[in-house]
Amino acid sequence: MTDLELKELVGSLAIAQREVTESIKELRKNQKESQEEQKKSQETLKKEQKQRQEAQEKEDKKREETLKKELKQRQEAQEKEDKKREETLKKELKQSQETLKKELEEREQTLKKEDEAFNKRIKKLEQLVGGIGQNQGDVAEEFFFNSLVENPKLGDITFSEIEAGARKHKGKTQEEYDLVLTNGDSIAIIEVKYKVHPNDIKKVKRKIENYRYLFPRDSNFKLYGAIAGFYIPSDPIEEAEKSGFFVLKRKGELIEAINSENLKVF
């Protein structure tokens, strides 16, 4: 190889070297630009991703606020509806109570009127029965009074005077004696009933006990007790006999005296 050929070869190698160097530089430049472009793209992507994320968070927050608002509105509407329903129920309850109260008052008034009418009927019936009882008692007293006027005698004791309906009041003691027979040393106190009951025997005992207090002028007289009636069951008769009282029964138009032997002087 000649020098000229060598020089040409070296020159071409130098040129190739420069071209390669330039190509490398260009490649490096392109690579750097590519890296910068890639970095820029990544930054842009990150920015877009961040923006999308912020937009999504904003949208989620907005949706959450909307849901909260809707939920609050529903709650307020429900509370309003519940309050309205409660007021309606209270109103209905009040109306029911007022209606019930009115019905009770009307029923009470009806019952009161019925009670008053019933009490009036009972009172009339009591007056009627009382009048019948009083009339029967008056008939019995009249019968025994007239009989004893005709024959003023109890057992073996004869009396000279007879008094009907004697009343005496002294202090807190008050008694009414149906018939009282007297003679010089004895007094007979007679309780007269149309129908005799066991409690009537107790009345005779009480009237005998109160007689000396009410009539102190007769303190020296012997006192006898007697029960008289148109109808006298066995129980009052036994009680009167145990107490030592005369028992006077109607026998036709006469008086039949029982227990003339087992008498007690008070």
C-alpha positions as CSV (number, residue, x, y, z in Angstrom):
1,M,0.0,0.0,0.0
2,T,1.3,3.3,-1.0
3,D,1.5,6.3,1.2
4,L,-1.2,7.9,-0.8
5,E,-3.4,5.0,-0.3
6,L,-2.5,5.0,3.4
7,K,-3.3,8.7,3.7
8,E,-6.6,8.2,1.9
9,L,-7.4,5.2,4.2
10,V,-6.5,7.2,7.3
11,G,-8.5,10.2,6.0
12,S,-11.5,8.0,5.4
13,L,-11.2,6.4,8.8
14,A,-11.1,9.9,10.4
15,I,-14.1,10.8,8.4
16,A,-15.8,7.7,9.5
17,Q,-14.7,8.3,13.0
18,R,-16.2,11.7,13.0
19,E,-19.4,10.4,11.5
20,V,-19.6,7.7,14.1
21,T,-18.9,10.3,16.8
22,E,-21.5,12.6,15.4
23,S,-24.0,9.7,15.1
24,I,-23.3,8.8,18.7
25,K,-23.7,12.4,19.8
26,E,-27.0,12.5,17.8
27,L,-28.1,9.2,19.3
28,R,-27.3,10.4,22.8
29,K,-29.1,13.6,22.1
30,N,-32.1,11.8,20.8
31,Q,-31.9,9.4,23.7
32,K,-31.8,12.3,26.1
33,E,-34.6,14.0,24.3
34,S,-36.5,10.7,24.4
35,Q,-35.8,10.4,28.2
36,E,-36.9,14.0,28.7
37,E,-40.0,13.4,26.6
38,Q,-40.7,10.2,28.6
39,K,-40.1,12.0,31.9
40,K,-42.4,14.8,30.7
41,S,-45.0,12.2,29.6
42,Q,-44.7,10.5,33.0
43,E,-45.1,13.9,34.8
44,T,-48.1,14.7,32.5
45,L,-49.5,11.2,33.3
46,K,-49.0,11.7,37.0
47,K,-50.5,15.1,36.8
48,E,-53.5,13.8,34.8
49,Q,-53.8,10.9,37.2
50,K,-53.7,13.3,40.2
51,Q,-56.3,15.5,38.5
52,R,-58.5,12.5,37.8
53,Q,-58.0,11.3,41.4
54,E,-58.8,14.8,42.8
55,A,-61.8,15.0,40.4
56,Q,-62.9,11.5,41.6
57,E,-62.5,12.5,45.3
58,K,-64.3,15.8,44.6
59,E,-67.1,13.8,42.8
60,D,-67.2,11.3,45.7
61,K,-67.3,14.1,48.2
62,K,-70.0,15.8,46.3
63,R,-72.0,12.5,46.0
64,E,-71.5,11.9,49.7
65,E,-72.7,15.4,50.5
66,T,-75.7,14.8,48.2
67,L,-76.4,11.5,49.9
68,K,-76.1,13.1,53.4
69,K,-78.4,15.9,52.3
70,E,-80.9,13.5,50.8
71,L,-80.7,11.4,54.0
72,K,-81.2,14.4,56.2
73,Q,-84.2,15.5,54.1
74,R,-85.6,12.0,54.4
75,Q,-85.1,12.0,58.1
76,E,-86.7,15.5,58.4
77,A,-89.6,14.3,56.3
78,Q,-89.9,11.2,58.4
79,E,-89.8,13.1,61.6
80,K,-92.3,15.6,60.2
81,E,-94.6,12.7,59.2
82,D,-94.1,11.0,62.6
83,K,-94.9,14.2,64.4
84,K,-97.9,14.7,62.2
85,R,-99.0,11.1,62.9
86,E,-98.4,11.6,66.6
87,E,-100.5,14.8,66.7
88,T,-103.2,13.0,64.8
89,L,-103.1,10.1,67.2
90,K,-103.2,12.5,70.2
91,K,-106.1,14.3,68.6
92,E,-108.0,11.0,68.0
93,L,-107.1,9.9,71.6
94,K,-108.4,13.1,73.0
95,Q,-111.6,12.9,71.0
96,S,-112.0,9.3,72.1
97,Q,-111.5,10.3,75.7
98,E,-113.9,13.2,75.4
99,T,-116.5,10.9,73.7
100,L,-116.0,8.2,76.4
101,K,-116.3,10.9,79.1
102,K,-119.4,12.2,77.6
103,E,-120.9,8.7,77.3
104,L,-119.9,7.9,80.9
105,E,-121.5,11.2,82.1
106,E,-124.7,10.4,80.1
107,R,-124.7,6.9,81.5
108,E,-124.1,8.2,85.0
109,Q,-127.0,10.6,84.6
110,T,-129.2,7.8,83.2
111,L,-128.2,5.6,86.1
112,K,-128.8,8.4,88.5
113,K,-132.3,9.0,87.1
114,E,-132.9,5.3,87.3
115,D,-131.7,5.2,90.9
116,E,-133.9,8.1,91.8
117,A,-136.9,6.5,90.1
118,F,-136.0,3.2,91.8
119,N,-135.6,4.9,95.2
120,K,-138.9,6.6,94.8
121,R,-140.6,3.3,94.1
122,I,-138.8,1.7,97.1
123,K,-139.9,4.7,99.2
124,K,-143.5,4.4,98.1
125,L,-143.3,0.6,98.7
126,E,-141.8,1.2,102.2
127,Q,-144.5,3.7,103.0
128,L,-147.1,1.3,101.8
129,V,-145.6,-1.6,103.7
130,G,-144.9,0.6,106.7
131,G,-148.5,1.8,106.6
132,I,-149.7,-1.8,106.4
133,G,-147.5,-2.7,109.3
134,Q,-148.6,0.4,111.3
135,N,-152.2,-0.4,110.6
136,Q,-151.7,-4.0,111.7
137,G,-149.9,-2.8,114.8
138,D,-152.7,-0.4,115.6
139,V,-155.3,-3.2,115.1
140,A,-153.4,-5.4,117.4
141,E,-153.0,-2.7,120.1
142,E,-156.7,-1.8,119.8
143,F,-157.7,-5.5,120.2
144,F,-155.6,-6.1,123.3
145,F,-156.5,-2.8,124.8
146,N,-160.3,-3.4,124.4
147,S,-159.9,-7.0,125.6
148,L,-158.0,-6.0,128.8
149,V,-160.5,-3.2,129.4
150,E,-163.2,-5.9,129.5
151,N,-161.0,-8.3,131.5
152,P,-158.0,-6.5,133.1
153,K,-156.4,-9.7,134.3
154,L,-153.1,-11.5,133.6
155,G,-153.0,-14.9,135.2
156,D,-154.1,-14.6,138.8
157,I,-153.2,-10.8,138.9
158,T,-156.1,-8.4,138.5
159,F,-155.4,-4.8,137.5
160,S,-157.5,-1.7,138.0
161,E,-156.1,0.7,135.3
162,I,-154.9,0.4,131.7
163,E,-153.0,3.0,129.7
164,A,-152.1,2.9,126.0
165,G,-149.2,4.6,124.2
166,A,-147.5,6.1,127.2
167,R,-144.4,8.0,126.3
168,K,-141.7,9.3,128.6
169,H,-138.5,11.2,127.9
170,K,-135.8,11.9,130.5
171,G,-132.2,12.9,129.8
172,K,-131.1,10.7,126.9
173,T,-133.6,8.0,127.7
174,Q,-136.8,7.8,125.8
175,E,-139.4,5.0,125.7
176,E,-142.9,4.3,124.4
177,Y,-145.0,1.8,126.2
178,D,-147.8,0.1,124.2
179,L,-149.9,-1.0,127.2
180,V,-149.4,-0.5,130.9
181,L,-151.6,-2.2,133.5
182,T,-151.5,-1.0,137.1
183,N,-153.1,-1.8,140.5
184,G,-152.2,-1.0,144.0
185,D,-148.8,-2.7,144.1
186,S,-148.1,-4.1,140.6
187,I,-147.4,-2.8,137.1
188,A,-147.4,-4.9,133.9
189,I,-145.6,-3.6,130.8
190,I,-147.0,-5.1,127.6
191,E,-145.3,-4.9,124.2
192,V,-147.9,-5.4,121.4
193,K,-147.1,-6.6,117.9
194,Y,-149.1,-8.0,115.1
195,K,-146.4,-10.7,114.6
196,V,-143.9,-11.2,117.4
197,H,-140.2,-11.6,116.7
198,P,-137.4,-12.7,119.1
199,N,-136.0,-9.1,119.1
200,D,-139.3,-7.9,120.6
201,I,-138.4,-9.8,123.8
202,K,-135.3,-7.7,124.1
203,K,-137.4,-4.6,123.8
204,V,-139.5,-5.7,126.7
205,K,-136.4,-6.2,128.9
206,R,-135.1,-2.8,127.9
207,K,-138.3,-1.0,128.6
208,I,-138.6,-2.7,132.0
209,E,-135.0,-1.7,132.9
210,N,-135.8,2.0,131.9
211,Y,-139.2,2.1,133.6
212,R,-138.0,2.8,137.1
213,Y,-135.6,5.5,135.8
214,L,-138.4,7.2,133.8
215,F,-141.1,6.7,136.5
216,P,-139.3,7.0,139.8
217,R,-142.7,7.5,141.6
218,D,-143.5,3.8,140.8
219,S,-140.2,2.5,142.4
220,N,-142.1,0.5,145.0
221,F,-144.3,-1.3,142.5
222,K,-143.7,-4.9,141.3
223,L,-142.9,-4.9,137.6
224,Y,-144.1,-7.7,135.2
225,G,-143.3,-8.0,131.5
226,A,-145.6,-9.3,128.8
227,I,-145.5,-9.8,125.0
228,A,-148.8,-9.8,123.1
229,G,-149.4,-10.6,119.4
230,F,-151.9,-12.0,116.9
231,Y,-149.2,-14.4,115.7
232,I,-146.3,-15.6,118.0
233,P,-143.9,-18.3,116.7
234,S,-142.4,-20.9,119.0
235,D,-139.0,-19.1,119.3
236,P,-140.3,-15.9,120.8
237,I,-142.6,-17.9,123.1
238,E,-139.7,-19.9,124.5
239,E,-137.6,-16.8,124.9
240,A,-140.4,-15.0,126.7
241,E,-141.0,-17.9,129.0
242,K,-137.3,-18.1,129.8
243,S,-137.4,-14.4,130.6
244,G,-140.4,-14.8,132.9
245,F,-142.8,-12.8,130.8
246,F,-146.6,-13.2,130.2
247,V,-147.4,-14.3,126.7
248,L,-150.7,-13.0,125.4
249,K,-152.2,-14.6,122.3
250,R,-155.4,-13.9,120.4
251,K,-157.9,-16.7,120.7
252,G,-161.0,-15.7,118.7
253,E,-162.3,-12.6,120.4
254,L,-160.5,-13.5,123.7
255,I,-157.0,-13.4,125.1
256,E,-155.1,-16.5,126.0
257,A,-152.4,-16.0,128.6
258,I,-149.4,-18.3,128.5
259,N,-146.7,-18.8,131.2
260,S,-148.9,-17.7,134.1
261,E,-146.8,-19.9,136.5
262,N,-143.2,-19.2,135.5
263,L,-143.3,-15.4,136.1
264,K,-140.5,-13.1,137.1
265,V,-141.0,-10.0,139.2
266,F,-138.6,-7.1,138.2
